[in-house]
């Protein structure tokens, strides 16, 4: 049975379960699963024994992308298409991304949207469309393009991404940023945002791009290495979940390095939230926190990129 079939089987017949009804231990197991430390079957098995109803809680956390779309791919306010472009030094030498432009002729301020550790899934494409309706030229690269692209389900996507050369994958993201910044529809002002792995990569690109980046918004991403922080020139808006011990433990050293090197930054921790709270395809989603974080993101980009 394929991973996709496994997920469909696990998700069949579910009743709605809200975030408040899910035991924190199940959230913690899901975090291990999302980051590739345990497989789906182990996640479901362990969840079933940690608490009464744990299996149903675990099943409820599996993503439902069709229910999470907020901007239709046919929305008249945007124009979306897939584009390919060179990526020297990357995993195949070529990359593919989802490019979404606002209505009008441009040029537009540009924002790169970096996916989690499972490729360009429908949630990330929707984020790109959300940015476009706010007036930004958005590109969401698919790091899995060199191995056939996002496979249609997160389990297989996670396995594919883990199997890539990680240094070359970062190079593919760096080349995507440079492609977007130089695009004919771009104003030349560039922002980057990303989630989980994409948040970590947002921090890494802030280092790699230096003054070529104008703004970065990492969502619950691993901090940049302390020794590399002096290379960061762009202001950062750093978004954290309260219940995200592994990521949050990196903040004190990261903050000290940002201060020592005069890097402008804002940091927000959203009370009561889980890692992944912005992703509206699972019960980890926190509507109030996600909307506040997103409004801050849009305001930050408009202030620094317009």
C-alpha positions in Angstrom: 0.0 0.0 0.0 1.3 3.4 -0.9 1.8 6.2 1.6 -1.0 8.2 -0.1 -3.4 5.2 0.3 -2.3 4.8 4.0 -3.1 8.4 4.7 -6.5 8.2 2.9 -7.3 5.0 4.9 -6.3 6.6 8.1 -8.3 9.8 7.4 -11.5 8.0 6.3 -14.5 8.5 8.5 -13.0 11.2 10.6 -15.1 13.5 12.7 -14.0 17.1 13.3 -11.5 17.4 16.2 -10.4 20.8 17.3 -6.9 21.8 18.5 -8.2 22.1 22.1 -9.3 18.5 22.1 -5.9 17.2 21.1 -3.5 16.0 23.8 -0.1 17.8 23.8 1.6 14.5 23.7 0.0 13.8 20.4 1.1 17.2 19.1 4.6 16.3 20.2 4.5 13.0 18.4 3.2 14.8 15.3 6.1 17.1 15.4 8.5 14.1 15.5 6.6 12.7 12.5 6.6 15.9 10.5 10.4 16.3 11.0 11.1 12.7 9.8 12.1 11.3 13.2 9.3 8.6 13.1 7.2 7.3 10.2 3.5 7.6 9.8 2.7 4.2 11.2 4.8 4.7 14.3 3.2 8.1 14.8 -0.3 6.5 14.7 0.7 3.6 16.9 2.3 5.7 19.6 -0.5 8.2 19.6 -3.0 5.4 20.1 -1.4 4.4 23.4 -0.4 7.7 25.0 -4.0 8.8 25.7 -7.6 7.6 25.2 -8.7 8.6 21.8 -5.1 9.3 20.7 -5.5 7.5 17.4 -8.4 9.8 16.4 -6.4 12.8 17.5 -3.4 11.7 15.4 -5.6 11.0 12.3 -7.2 14.5 12.7 -3.7 16.1 12.4 -3.1 14.7 8.9 -3.5 17.5 6.4 -6.6 18.2 4.3 -5.5 20.6 1.7 -8.7 20.9 -0.3 -10.4 22.3 2.8 -7.6 24.8 3.4 -7.6 26.8 0.1 -8.2 30.5 0.7 -7.4 31.9 -2.7 -8.6 30.0 -5.8 -5.9 29.3 -8.5 -8.4 30.9 -10.9 -8.9 34.1 -8.9 -9.3 37.0 -11.3 -7.0 39.2 -9.2 -3.9 37.0 -10.0 -2.2 35.2 -12.7 -0.5 31.9 -11.7 1.8 29.6 -13.7 4.7 27.2 -13.3 8.1 28.3 -14.5 11.4 26.6 -14.9 14.8 28.4 -14.6 18.5 27.5 -14.3 19.9 26.4 -11.0 23.7 25.9 -11.4 25.1 23.9 -8.5 21.7 22.6 -7.4 20.4 19.1 -7.4 19.8 18.9 -11.2 20.9 22.3 -12.6 17.2 23.3 -13.2 14.4 24.4 -10.9 10.7 24.7 -11.2 8.5 27.1 -9.2 5.0 28.4 -8.9 5.0 32.0 -10.0 2.0 34.2 -9.1 1.6 37.8 -10.1 -0.9 40.4 -9.1 -3.2 42.0 -11.7 -1.5 44.8 -13.5 1.7 45.2 -15.5 4.2 45.6 -12.6 6.9 45.9 -11.7 6.0 44.4 -8.3 7.9 43.9 -5.1 8.9 40.2 -4.9 8.6 37.6 -2.2 10.0 34.1 -2.3 7.9 31.5 -0.4 9.8 28.5 1.0 8.0 25.2 1.7 8.4 22.9 4.6 10.3 19.6 4.5 8.0 17.9 2.0 8.1 19.9 -1.2 5.7 22.4 -2.8 2.3 21.2 -1.4 -1.1 23.0 -1.9 -0.8 25.0 1.3 2.4 26.7 0.2 0.9 27.4 -3.3 -2.0 29.0 -1.5 0.4 31.2 0.5 1.9 32.4 -2.8 -1.5 33.4 -4.0 -2.2 35.2 -0.7 0.9 37.3 -1.3 -0.1 38.0 -4.9 -3.5 39.5 -3.9 -1.6 41.8 -1.6 0.4 43.1 -4.5 3.6 41.0 -4.4 5.1 38.9 -7.2 5.4 35.6 -5.4 7.5 32.5 -6.3 7.2 29.2 -4.5 10.0 26.9 -5.7 9.6 23.1 -5.5 12.8 21.7 -4.1 11.6 18.3 -5.2 11.6 19.2 -8.9 15.0 17.4 -9.5 13.3 14.1 -8.3 10.0 14.6 -10.1 8.3 17.3 -8.1 5.9 17.2 -5.1 4.4 13.7 -5.4 0.9 14.6 -4.3 1.2 13.6 -0.6 3.4 14.7 2.3 4.7 11.3 3.3 6.4 10.6 0.0 7.4 14.3 -0.3 9.1 14.2 3.1 11.1 11.0 2.1 12.1 12.5 -1.2 13.3 15.8 0.3 15.3 13.9 3.0 17.0 12.0 0.2 18.3 15.1 -1.6 21.7 16.6 -1.2 20.9 19.2 1.4 23.6 21.6 0.4 22.5 21.5 -3.2 18.9 21.9 -2.1 19.8 25.2 -0.3 21.6 26.2 -3.5 18.4 25.6 -5.5 16.6 28.0 -3.1 19.3 30.6 -3.4 19.1 30.4 -7.2 15.3 30.7 -6.9 15.7 33.9 -4.9 18.1 35.4 -7.5 15.8 34.4 -10.4 12.9 36.1 -8.7 14.8 39.3 -7.8 16.0 39.6 -11.5 12.6 38.7 -13.0 11.2 41.2 -15.5 8.1 41.7 -13.4 10.1 42.3 -10.2 10.9 45.7 -8.9 14.2 44.3 -7.6 13.2 44.5 -4.0 13.2 41.0 -2.5 11.6 39.5 0.6 11.7 35.8 1.7 9.3 33.9 3.9 9.2 30.3 4.8 7.7 27.7 7.2 9.5 25.1 9.3 12.4 23.9 7.0 11.5 27.0 4.9 11.8 29.2 8.0 15.3 27.8 8.6 16.1 28.4 5.0 14.8 31.9 5.2 17.4 32.6 7.8 20.1 30.8 5.7 19.2 32.9 2.7 19.4 36.1 4.8 23.0 35.1 5.4 23.7 34.1 1.8 22.1 37.1 0.1 23.4 39.8 2.4 22.4 43.2 1.1 20.5 41.6 -1.9 17.7 40.8 0.5 15.5 43.5 1.8 13.3 41.6 4.3 13.0 38.1 5.8 10.1 36.5 7.7 10.9 33.0 9.1 8.1 31.1 10.6 9.3 28.7 13.4 12.6 28.1 11.6 15.9 27.0 13.0 18.2 29.9 13.7 21.1 30.9 11.5 24.5 29.7 12.8 25.9 32.3 15.2 29.1 32.7 13.2 27.2 33.6 10.1 24.9 36.2 11.5 27.3 39.2 10.7 26.5 38.5 7.0 22.8 39.3 7.6 21.8 42.8 6.4 18.1 42.5 6.0 15.6 43.2 8.8 13.9 40.1 10.1 10.4 39.5 11.4 10.8 36.2 13.4 7.6 34.3 14.2 7.6 31.5 16.8 5.0 29.2 18.3 4.9 28.9 22.1 4.9 25.1 22.2 8.0 24.5 20.0 10.8 23.7 22.4 13.4 22.6 19.9 13.2 25.7 17.7 12.7 28.2 20.6 15.7 26.9 22.4 17.8 28.4 19.6 16.5 31.9 20.2 18.7 33.3 23.0 21.9 32.7 21.1 20.3 33.9 17.8 19.0 37.1 19.5 22.4 37.8 21.1 24.1 37.5 17.7 21.5 39.7 16.0 22.0 42.4 18.7 25.8 42.1 18.6 25.8 42.7 14.8 23.2 45.4 14.7 20.7 43.4 12.6 17.2 44.9 12.9 14.7 42.4 14.0 11.2 41.9 15.5 10.3 38.6 17.3 6.9 37.4 18.2 5.9 34.3 20.2 2.2 33.4 19.8 0.7 32.2 23.1 -0.9 28.7 23.1 0.3 27.8 19.6 2.0 24.7 18.1 4.7 24.5 15.6 3.0 24.9 12.2 0.2 27.2 13.6 0.0 29.1 10.3 -0.8 26.0 8.3 -4.6 25.9 8.0 -4.8 22.3 6.7 -4.6 20.7 10.1 -5.8 21.3 13.7 -2.4 22.7 14.6 -3.8 25.8 12.9 -4.6 28.7 15.2 -6.8 31.1 13.4 -6.3 34.2 15.6 -2.5 33.7 15.8 -2.2 32.9 12.1 -4.1 36.0 11.0 -2.1 38.2 13.4 1.2 36.8 12.2 0.1 37.1 8.5 -1.0 40.8 9.0 2.4 41.5 10.5 4.1 39.8 7.6 2.2 41.7 5.0 2.8 45.1 6.8 6.5 44.3 7.2 6.9 43.5 3.5 4.9 46.5 2.4 7.0 48.8 4.6 10.3 47.4 3.4 9.7 46.4 -0.2 7.3 49.0 -1.6 
